[in-house]
Amino acid sequence: MIVCWLVIHFGFVATTALKGKYPTALIALFVGPVAFVAALRLARPTSPWARHRYSPEKLERARERAERFDARWGRYRARWDDAVGGTPTG
C-alpha cells in the first residue's frame, strides 16, 4: 500500500520537474500536497512539458503567468540562486 502511494507521489514530483518548476519539485519531495498542486498548475513556458503538450493559446497563458511571477519574485530567486551557487563573475 505504501509503495503505491510513493509511486504516485514521485509521479507528481516528476511531472512538476518536467513542467520546469525545479525548486517546487524539490520541496514537493518532502511535502506531498505541494507535489499534487504543482502537478496540476501551468508549466513554465520554456519547459519540455509546455513545448510538447501546450497549444499556442495555452503557451501564451503560460508566458503571461511566468512574466507576472518573475516580475514579482525574480529578484528574490536571483538572490537565492546567488546564495546557493555563488554570484556569477565575468
N, C-alpha and C positions, 0 to 999 in steps of 0.2 A: 504494500500500500504506500509506504513512504517513498519507495523507488519511483512509483508512478507520479507522485507529487513533485519529486525532484526533477524528473524528466520534463514535466510540464513547465515548471519554474525555469529551468535552464533554456527551454524553448522560448519563453518570453524574454529572457535575458539576451539570447542570440538575436531575436527579432529586434530588440531595442538597439543592439550594436549594429545590425545591418541597416537600421534607419539612421545611422550616423550620430547617435546620442551616446557617445562613449562614457562621459562622466556619469550619466544617468544609469548606464548599464553596469558600471562599477558599483554604484550604490544599490542597484537592484539585485546584485548578487547576494546581498545581506538582508535586504528588506523586500519581502515578497510582494506586497501590494504595489510598490513602485514599479516592479517589473511588469505587472499586469497593465497598469495605467499607461506606462511609457510605450508598451507594445501596441496599444490602441491609438495613440496620438499620431499626428502627422510626422512624416520623416523630414530630416534636413534635406534641402533641395539638391545637395551635391552627393547624397548617399547612394549606394548601389540600389537600395530599395526604391527610392524615388525615380532614379533613372530608368529602371526596368518595369516598374509597375504603375506609374502615375500617368494619367492623361495630361495633355498640355494645361487644361484648366486647373487640375489638382496640383500640378507642379507650380503653377503661378501662385496658388494659395499658399503652398509651402514656402515659396520665396518671400512672399509678403510677411508671413509669420516669422520666418527666420530673420528678416530685416528688423522687425519690431523687437524681437528677442535680443538680437545683437546690439541694437541701439541702447537697450536698457541695461543689459548685463555684460556686454562685450569688454568693458574696461575692467570689471571685476574678474572676468575669466582670464584676461591677459595678465593681470597681477598674480592670479593663482598659478597660471602656467609658468610665469617667471619664477615664482617662489619654488615650485616643484622642480622645474627643469633648468633653471638658471636664465638670467637675462641674456638675450641674443647679443652678440657682438659682431661688429664687421661693418 
